Amino acid sequence: MPNVFVEELCRIVASEEDIMLTKAPKGTKDILPADTARWRRLERDFVGACRKAGFEEIRTPVFEHTELFARGIGDASDVVRKQMYTFEDLGHRSVTLRPEGTAGVARAFIENKMYAEPLPVKLWYEISCFRYERPQSGRFREFHQFGIEVFGSHDMTADAEVIGLADAFLRGLGLTELSLRVNSIGCPSCRPSYREALKVFLEPRYTELCDTCKLRYERNPLRILDCKSSVCHELVHGAPVMMDYLCEECRSAFTQLESYLTARSIAYEVDTSIVRGLDYYTKTAFEFVSDMIGAQGTVCGGGRYDHLIAELGGPDVPGVGFGLGIERLLLLLENTGIELPAEPGPDVFVAYIGDGAKLRAQAVATDLRASGVSADIDTAARGIKGQFKYADRIGARYALTIGDNELSSGVAPLKDMATGDERKVPLADIAKFIVGNSEGEG
């Protein structure tokens, strides 16, 4: 007699497997054609901003040796302790999907001896990152970032340049209500005295801290200031601030940064609560923040890391940079009502009637593309009415119709899909006509 329970269990398991086959993993998102047009616009604008400022692109592997992040980011950080996608490969090596961009770029800077090039080296990148976090608005387990890094300058003009690039890019998109917040988190010379002062302040409150912050108390108490727990947020109210413990060098550097931001007409506010989530930061820390994307209000954040390269085994070369979340940026644009221009449809849709015209249409579409004109053609064996409906749906600028008469005369009707105007154009001159009209409109 069949075991009904086992059969039902197998049916449920099979059903769940089928669902998994057709559903993206939790915390990830498909970027569909309607969305990729917006991404391309952001990419073009960001690349343009970087090129104007003399930055060059770098591309690094999507995974690195786990030790790179443990040492570079800090093994006491939440990213390393809780959020990394780490696994053992077939060679029994521990590797990790990158949770952020700076450590991998720093590794590439060292490995490829870029420090021997004229300094500073100015790099930009666009990457996907991976963190095991609870998905919510503006936060994904696979997310994407724009980033820049400047290696080889101790001068605060580099910090101002990095902040200025982010400010120009964001304002160029129409985001004028973002708040730039800056802070100094000191250096190895002055930070220890602040750590002790902070621990003294927190000691009577230790038992009330969340479990995570109890661990931070000994290893990196500054991170308690950045805790998202409402209880811990209240407990640090009135805590000592790093600004009061800065050494003369750090204080002078921050004063210089303020003067450079003012010279660039960049509005900012000093926010002593900014410590950033990664342990490699020194001196400058900054964030561009909005209150229009919920709890995940930081769109762009970064700062200076003067000792990271040396800590990873390279020479003593300072650095400064930022990471800018693309998903959060798109969410902010949407919430503020800023629409990015849609990608245009093809310049021309080549329609045909009959088998002979179908053959000629293939050649015409191929020649148009070779001439720099975007051209589409029916591949679904539609009738002529269906072809025109499709041309309208994809936003084609013109529709060209080829039939028996056009094959014999070499002249075909070209219809402006927006106005309905139609004119006869020699097939050999289609590309020239479209390019000429485009230039005239420009």
C-alpha positions as CSV (number, residue, x, y, z in Angstrom):
1,M,0.0,0.0,0.0
2,P,1.5,3.4,-1.0
3,N,2.8,5.7,1.7
4,V,0.5,8.7,1.3
5,F,2.6,10.9,3.6
6,V,5.8,10.3,1.8
7,E,4.2,10.9,-1.6
8,E,2.7,14.2,-0.4
9,L,6.1,15.2,1.1
10,C,7.8,14.5,-2.2
11,R,5.1,16.5,-4.0
12,I,5.7,19.5,-1.7
13,V,9.5,19.3,-2.1
14,A,9.2,19.1,-5.9
15,S,6.9,22.1,-5.9
16,E,9.3,24.2,-3.7
17,E,12.1,23.3,-6.1
18,D,10.1,24.4,-9.1
19,I,9.4,27.7,-7.3
20,M,13.1,28.2,-6.5
21,L,13.9,27.6,-10.2
22,T,11.8,30.6,-11.3
23,K,12.4,33.0,-8.4
24,A,15.5,35.1,-7.8
25,P,17.3,34.5,-4.5
26,K,16.2,36.6,-1.5
27,G,17.8,40.0,-1.5
28,T,18.5,40.0,-5.2
29,K,16.7,41.7,-8.0
30,D,16.4,41.4,-11.8
31,I,17.2,44.6,-13.7
32,L,14.8,44.5,-16.6
33,P,15.0,46.4,-19.9
34,A,12.7,49.1,-18.7
35,D,15.2,49.7,-15.8
36,T,18.5,49.3,-17.6
37,A,17.9,52.4,-19.6
38,R,17.9,54.4,-16.3
39,W,21.1,52.6,-15.2
40,R,22.8,53.4,-18.5
41,R,22.0,57.1,-18.0
42,L,23.5,57.1,-14.5
43,E,26.6,55.2,-15.8
44,R,27.1,57.7,-18.6
45,D,26.8,60.7,-16.2
46,F,29.1,59.1,-13.6
47,V,31.8,58.1,-16.2
48,G,31.5,61.6,-17.6
49,A,32.1,63.2,-14.2
50,C,35.1,60.9,-13.5
51,R,36.7,61.7,-16.9
52,K,36.3,65.4,-16.4
53,A,38.2,65.1,-13.1
54,G,41.0,62.9,-14.6
55,F,40.0,59.5,-13.2
56,E,40.6,56.2,-15.0
57,E,38.6,53.0,-14.8
58,I,39.7,49.8,-12.9
59,R,38.0,46.4,-12.9
60,T,38.7,43.9,-10.2
61,P,37.6,40.3,-9.5
62,V,34.2,39.7,-7.9
63,F,35.8,37.5,-5.3
64,E,39.0,37.8,-3.3
65,H,40.9,35.8,-0.7
66,T,39.0,36.2,2.5
67,E,42.0,37.5,4.4
68,L,42.0,40.6,2.3
69,F,38.7,41.7,3.8
70,A,39.4,40.5,7.3
71,R,42.6,42.5,7.4
72,G,41.5,45.4,5.3
73,I,38.0,46.1,6.6
74,G,38.7,44.8,10.1
75,D,37.7,41.5,11.7
76,A,35.7,43.4,14.3
77,S,33.5,45.1,11.8
78,D,29.9,43.9,11.2
79,V,30.7,43.3,7.5
80,V,33.4,40.8,8.3
81,R,31.7,39.2,11.4
82,K,28.2,38.9,10.0
83,Q,27.7,39.8,6.4
84,M,30.3,38.3,4.1
85,Y,29.5,35.5,1.6
86,T,32.5,33.3,2.3
87,F,33.1,29.8,1.0
88,E,35.8,27.2,0.4
89,D,36.6,26.7,-3.2
90,L,37.6,23.3,-4.8
91,G,41.3,24.1,-3.9
92,H,40.3,24.4,-0.2
93,R,41.0,28.1,-0.2
94,S,38.7,30.5,1.6
95,V,37.4,33.1,-0.8
96,T,34.7,35.8,-0.3
97,L,32.4,37.7,-2.7
98,R,33.4,41.3,-2.3
99,P,31.3,43.2,0.2
100,E,32.7,46.6,-0.8
101,G,35.1,48.0,-3.4
102,T,38.1,49.7,-1.7
103,A,39.9,46.6,-0.4
104,G,40.0,44.9,-3.8
105,V,41.2,48.1,-5.6
106,A,43.9,48.5,-2.9
107,R,45.0,45.0,-3.5
108,A,45.2,45.6,-7.2
109,F,47.2,48.8,-6.6
110,I,49.8,46.9,-4.6
111,E,49.9,43.7,-6.8
112,N,50.4,45.7,-10.0
113,K,52.9,48.1,-8.4
114,M,50.7,51.1,-9.4
115,Y,52.6,53.0,-6.6
116,A,55.5,53.3,-9.1
117,E,53.3,55.4,-11.4
118,P,53.0,59.2,-11.1
119,L,51.0,59.9,-7.9
120,P,48.3,60.4,-7.2
121,V,46.7,57.5,-9.0
122,K,43.0,58.3,-9.5
123,L,40.6,55.4,-10.2
124,W,36.9,54.8,-10.7
125,Y,34.8,51.7,-10.8
126,E,31.3,50.2,-11.1
127,I,30.9,46.9,-9.2
128,S,28.4,44.5,-7.7
129,C,28.8,43.8,-4.0
130,F,27.4,41.1,-1.7
131,R,26.4,41.3,1.9
132,Y,24.2,38.9,3.9
133,E,21.8,41.5,5.4
134,R,18.0,41.6,6.0
135,P,16.6,42.9,2.7
136,Q,14.6,46.1,3.0
137,S,14.0,49.3,1.0
138,G,17.3,50.5,-0.4
139,R,19.2,47.4,0.9
140,F,19.9,44.2,-1.0
141,R,22.1,41.2,-0.6
142,E,23.5,41.8,-4.1
143,F,23.9,45.6,-4.7
144,H,25.8,47.8,-7.0
145,Q,28.1,50.7,-6.4
146,F,30.0,53.5,-8.2
147,G,33.3,54.2,-6.5
148,I,36.4,56.2,-6.7
149,E,39.8,56.0,-5.0
150,V,42.7,58.4,-4.9
151,F,46.1,56.9,-3.9
152,G,49.2,58.9,-3.0
153,S,48.1,62.3,-1.6
154,H,48.2,63.4,2.1
155,D,46.8,66.8,1.1
156,M,43.2,67.6,2.0
157,T,42.7,68.8,-1.5
158,A,42.4,65.2,-2.5
159,D,39.5,64.8,0.0
160,A,37.9,67.9,-1.3
161,E,38.3,66.6,-4.9
162,V,36.6,63.3,-4.0
163,I,33.7,65.0,-2.2
164,G,33.5,67.5,-5.0
165,L,33.1,64.8,-7.6
166,A,30.3,63.2,-5.7
167,D,28.6,66.5,-5.1
168,A,28.8,67.5,-8.8
169,F,27.5,64.2,-10.0
170,L,24.5,64.1,-7.6
171,R,23.6,67.8,-8.3
172,G,23.9,67.1,-12.0
173,L,21.1,64.6,-11.6
174,G,18.9,67.3,-10.0
175,L,19.4,66.2,-6.4
176,T,19.8,69.5,-4.7
177,E,18.3,68.6,-1.3
178,L,21.0,66.1,-0.2
179,S,22.8,66.9,3.0
180,L,26.6,66.5,3.1
181,R,27.9,65.6,6.5
182,V,31.5,65.5,7.4
183,N,33.6,64.5,10.4
184,S,37.1,63.6,11.5
185,I,37.6,60.3,13.2
186,G,41.2,61.0,14.0
187,C,44.3,58.9,13.4
188,P,46.3,56.2,15.3
189,S,47.9,59.0,17.4
190,C,44.8,60.6,18.8
191,R,42.1,57.9,18.5
192,P,43.3,55.8,21.5
193,S,42.7,58.6,24.0
194,Y,39.2,59.1,22.6
195,R,38.5,55.3,22.7
196,E,39.3,55.3,26.4
197,A,37.1,58.3,27.1
198,L,34.3,56.7,25.2
199,K,34.7,53.5,27.1
200,V,34.6,55.4,30.4
201,F,31.4,57.1,29.3
202,L,29.8,53.8,28.2
203,E,30.9,51.6,31.2
204,P,27.9,52.4,33.4
205,R,25.7,51.7,30.5
206,Y,27.4,48.5,29.4
207,T,24.7,46.1,30.5
208,E,22.1,48.0,28.5
209,L,24.0,47.8,25.2
210,C,22.9,45.3,22.6
211,D,24.9,42.1,22.3
212,T,26.7,43.3,19.3
213,C,27.8,46.6,21.0
214,K,29.0,44.7,24.0
215,L,31.5,43.0,21.7
216,R,32.3,46.4,20.1
217,Y,33.0,47.9,23.5
218,E,36.3,46.1,23.8
219,R,37.3,45.8,20.1
220,N,36.1,49.0,18.5
221,P,33.9,51.2,20.7
222,L,33.6,53.9,18.0
223,R,31.3,51.5,16.1
224,I,28.8,51.8,19.0
225,L,28.1,55.3,17.8
226,D,26.9,53.9,14.5
227,C,24.6,51.2,16.0
228,K,21.1,51.1,14.4
229,S,19.5,49.9,17.7
230,S,17.3,52.6,19.1
231,V,18.4,51.6,22.6
232,C,22.1,52.0,21.8
233,H,21.4,55.2,19.9
234,E,19.9,56.7,23.1
235,L,22.6,55.4,25.3
236,V,25.4,57.3,23.4
237,H,23.5,60.6,23.7
238,G,25.9,63.0,25.3
239,A,29.0,60.8,24.7
240,P,32.4,62.4,24.1
241,V,33.1,63.4,20.5
242,M,36.2,62.7,18.5
243,M,36.6,66.4,17.5
244,D,37.5,67.2,21.1
245,Y,40.4,64.7,21.1
246,L,42.0,65.4,17.7
247,C,45.7,65.8,17.6
248,E,47.1,69.0,16.0
249,E,47.7,67.3,12.7
250,C,44.1,65.9,12.4
251,R,42.6,69.2,13.6
252,S,44.7,71.2,11.0
253,A,43.7,68.7,8.3
254,F,40.0,69.1,9.1
255,T,40.2,72.9,9.1
256,Q,41.9,72.7,5.7
257,L,39.1,70.4,4.4
258,E,36.5,72.9,5.5
259,S,38.2,75.7,3.8
260,Y,38.5,73.7,0.5
261,L,34.8,72.7,0.6
262,T,33.9,76.4,1.1
263,A,36.1,77.4,-1.8
264,R,34.2,74.9,-4.0
265,S,30.9,76.4,-2.8
266,I,29.9,73.0,-1.3
267,A,27.5,73.2,1.6
268,Y,28.1,70.9,4.5
269,E,27.5,70.3,8.1
270,V,29.8,68.8,10.8
271,D,28.3,65.6,12.1
272,T,30.3,64.0,14.9
273,S,28.3,60.8,14.9
274,I,29.7,59.7,11.5
275,V,32.2,57.0,12.0
276,R,31.5,54.8,8.8
277,G,31.2,51.1,9.0
278,L,34.7,50.0,8.0
279,D,37.7,50.0,10.2
280,Y,40.3,51.4,7.8
281,Y,39.1,55.0,7.9
282,T,41.3,57.8,9.3
283,K,40.7,61.5,9.5
284,T,38.0,62.4,7.0
285,A,34.7,60.6,7.0
286,F,31.7,61.9,5.1
287,E,28.2,61.0,3.9
288,F,25.6,62.3,1.5
289,V,22.3,61.7,3.3
290,S,18.6,62.0,2.3
291,D,15.5,61.7,4.5
292,M,13.5,60.5,1.4
293,I,14.6,56.8,1.3
294,G,13.7,55.6,4.7
295,A,16.1,54.2,7.2
296,Q,18.8,53.6,4.6
297,G,19.4,57.3,4.2
298,T,23.1,57.3,3.1
299,V,23.4,57.5,-0.6
300,C,27.2,58.0,-0.8
301,G,29.8,57.6,1.9
302,G,33.5,57.6,2.1
303,G,36.6,59.0,3.6
304,R,40.4,58.8,4.1
305,Y,42.4,55.7,4.8
306,D,46.1,56.6,5.2
307,H,47.3,53.2,6.4
308,L,45.3,50.6,4.5
309,I,47.9,50.1,1.7
310,A,50.6,49.5,4.3
311,E,48.4,47.2,6.4
312,L,47.8,45.1,3.3
313,G,51.5,44.7,2.7
314,G,52.2,47.6,0.4
315,P,54.2,50.8,0.8
316,D,53.1,53.6,3.0
317,V,50.7,55.3,0.5
318,P,47.6,57.2,1.7
319,G,44.2,57.0,0.1
320,V,40.8,58.5,0.0
321,G,37.6,57.6,-1.8
322,F,33.9,56.9,-1.7
323,G,31.2,54.3,-2.6
324,L,27.9,55.4,-4.0
325,G,24.9,52.9,-3.9
326,I,23.2,52.8,-7.3
327,E,20.0,51.1,-6.1
328,R,19.6,53.8,-3.3
329,L,20.3,56.5,-5.8
330,L,17.6,55.3,-8.2
331,L,15.2,55.0,-5.2
332,L,16.0,58.6,-4.2
333,L,15.5,59.8,-7.8
334,E,12.1,58.1,-7.9
335,N,11.0,59.4,-4.5
336,T,11.9,63.0,-5.4
337,G,10.1,62.8,-8.7
338,I,13.2,63.1,-10.9
339,E,12.7,61.1,-14.1
340,L,15.7,60.0,-16.1
341,P,15.1,60.4,-19.9
342,A,14.0,57.1,-21.5
343,E,16.3,55.5,-24.1
344,P,15.1,56.2,-27.6
345,G,13.8,53.4,-29.8
346,P,15.5,52.4,-33.1
347,D,16.0,55.1,-35.7
348,V,14.1,53.0,-38.3
349,F,12.0,49.9,-38.4
350,V,12.3,48.1,-41.7
351,A,8.9,46.6,-42.7
352,Y,8.3,44.3,-45.7
353,I,5.6,42.7,-47.8
354,G,6.4,39.5,-49.6
355,D,9.3,37.0,-49.7
356,G,11.4,39.1,-52.1
357,A,11.1,42.2,-50.0
358,K,11.8,40.1,-46.9
359,L,15.2,39.2,-48.3
360,R,16.0,42.8,-49.3
361,A,14.9,44.1,-45.9
362,Q,17.6,42.0,-44.3
363,A,20.2,43.7,-46.5
364,V,18.8,47.2,-45.9
365,A,18.8,46.7,-42.1
366,T,22.3,45.4,-42.2
367,D,23.5,48.3,-44.3
368,L,21.8,50.8,-42.0
369,R,23.5,49.5,-38.9
370,A,26.8,49.5,-40.7
371,S,26.2,53.2,-41.4
372,G,25.6,54.0,-37.8
373,V,21.8,54.0,-37.9
374,S,20.0,51.8,-35.4
375,A,17.6,49.6,-37.3
376,D,15.1,46.8,-36.3
377,I,13.3,44.3,-38.4
378,D,10.4,41.9,-38.0
379,T,11.5,38.4,-37.0
380,A,8.1,37.0,-36.0
381,A,6.5,36.7,-39.5
382,R,3.9,39.4,-38.8
383,G,1.7,40.9,-41.5
384,I,2.3,44.5,-42.5
385,K,-0.2,45.8,-40.0
386,G,1.3,43.8,-37.2
387,Q,4.8,45.1,-38.2
388,F,3.6,48.7,-37.9
389,K,2.0,48.1,-34.5
390,Y,5.2,46.6,-33.3
391,A,7.3,49.5,-34.7
392,D,5.0,51.9,-32.8
393,R,5.3,49.9,-29.6
394,I,9.1,49.9,-29.6
395,G,9.2,53.6,-30.3
396,A,10.8,53.5,-33.7
397,R,11.4,57.0,-35.1
398,Y,10.7,56.0,-38.7
399,A,9.1,53.0,-40.5
400,L,10.4,52.0,-43.9
401,T,8.2,49.8,-46.1
402,I,9.6,47.5,-48.8
403,G,7.3,45.7,-51.2
404,D,7.4,44.6,-54.9
405,N,7.1,48.2,-56.2
406,E,10.0,49.3,-54.0
407,L,12.2,46.5,-55.1
408,S,11.7,47.5,-58.7
409,S,11.9,51.3,-58.3
410,G,14.6,51.4,-55.6
411,V,12.5,54.0,-53.8
412,A,10.5,53.3,-50.6
413,P,8.1,55.2,-48.3
414,L,9.7,56.4,-45.0
415,K,7.1,57.3,-42.4
416,D,7.7,59.6,-39.4
417,M,6.0,57.6,-36.6
418,A,5.5,60.7,-34.5
419,T,3.8,63.0,-37.1
420,G,2.6,60.4,-39.6
421,D,4.3,62.3,-42.4
422,E,5.6,60.1,-45.2
423,R,8.0,60.7,-48.0
424,K,9.7,58.7,-50.7
425,V,13.4,58.1,-50.2
426,P,15.8,56.1,-52.4
427,L,16.8,52.9,-50.5
428,A,20.5,53.8,-51.1
429,D,20.0,57.1,-49.3
430,I,18.0,56.0,-46.2
431,A,21.0,56.2,-43.9
432,K,22.1,59.5,-45.2
433,F,18.6,61.0,-44.8
434,I,18.2,59.8,-41.2
435,V,21.7,60.9,-40.2
436,G,21.1,64.3,-41.8
437,N,17.8,64.8,-40.1
438,S,19.3,63.8,-36.7
439,E,22.1,66.3,-37.1
440,G,19.6,69.0,-38.1
441,E,17.6,68.4,-34.9
442,G,20.7,68.5,-32.8
